[in-house]
Amino acid sequence: MGRIIVYGDIHGCLDEWQELRKKIGASANDTEISVGDLVSKGTKVAETIRYARENGVITVLGNHEDRYLEIATGVYGQTLERERILRTPFNNASDLAYLFAMPRFVRIANLTIVHAGLTNSVALDRLHSDHYAVLTRLRYIGTGAMDYRFWSELYNGNQGFVVYGHTPCNIRRDRYALGIDTGCVYGGKLTAAIFTRTGSSIDTKNYAIADVSAHDRYA
């Protein structure tokens, strides 16, 4: 049974992603999942979308894909942002279809992949539109007038062990969550978390981490 490989935010850093996949030895037996934000900021955005599609990588909807799709469907109306994003050369109908088909989360047994985060009140099997911004944009939760804490510190694990990106930092480990956006597009690293199956569940205690350094600072 193949591994489950989850990639942090790629942001058009295709060369680093190809290097990381080679380092891991990703194959057709593995399930490969991106936490989203394949697009924006890097130099090979359209090529990255195509590479994900051609290699069967499942990509969770990130806030940058979400914003592009809002523009494409006429929802998002800020002129400067529209002009910036529409310069991205998605000129292939299959690439656009891939973007529109991105799920808001992926859940495999006890492992859950989202782009940004979860609150304890979000039930993924009863997801509604009020929760969409949580999944794609969440960082901090206010617990009082002057008390803001990162969401994963407060998450109680009720939707499984969560792997996420969105917030560039060193690898962040909490009891029920793992953050793997290590800022490749900003000159950091591109990171993947690698999980194995144990029977009908995923071993979320003994995952492996693999990474490669950015070739440049793109943003």
C-alpha positions, 0 to 999 in steps of 0.5 A: 500500500502506497504512502500519502505525501502532502506538499506545502505551499508551492506558489509556482516553484516548479523546479523545487517541487520536481526536485522534492518529488525526485528526492522522495521517490514519488510514484504512482503507488503513492497518494500525493496531495497539495495543501493548495496555493499552487498559484501566484508569486512564483515564476512557473505558475501555469506550468505548476498547475499543469504538472500537478494535473498531469501527475495526478496530484490532488490539490486542496483549494487555497486562498490564492486559487479561491481568489482567482476563481472568484475573479474568473466567475465575476465575484471578486471586483477589485480592479488591481487584484483582477489585473494582477491575477489574470496575468497568470497564463491559464490558457488551457481549458484542462488547467482551468477545470483542474482549478474549479474541481479543487476540493476544500478539504481531503480526508483519508481515514483519520488524516485531514488536509486543508489549506489554512486551518479549522476551528472546533466548531467546523464539521467537515461532513456538514460544511457550509459556505460560512466555513469556506473562509476558515478553511482557506484563510484562518490563522488566529482565533481570538479568545478575548479582547487581547488574546489571540492564539494560533488556531492549531493550539486550540484545535481538539482533533475532532476532524482528525489530524490536520496537515495544512499550509498557508502560514509561512514558518518553520514546521509547526507541530501541535498535538492534532495538526502539522503546518508545512508551509516553509516559505519556498517562494520567499527563499525558504524551503519546500516541505512534504510530510509523508505518512504510512497506513496502518491497517484502516488508519493513518499513522500520524505519530511517525510521519517523515519530513522531506524538504528542499531549499528554494533556488531563489527568492521569488516574492 
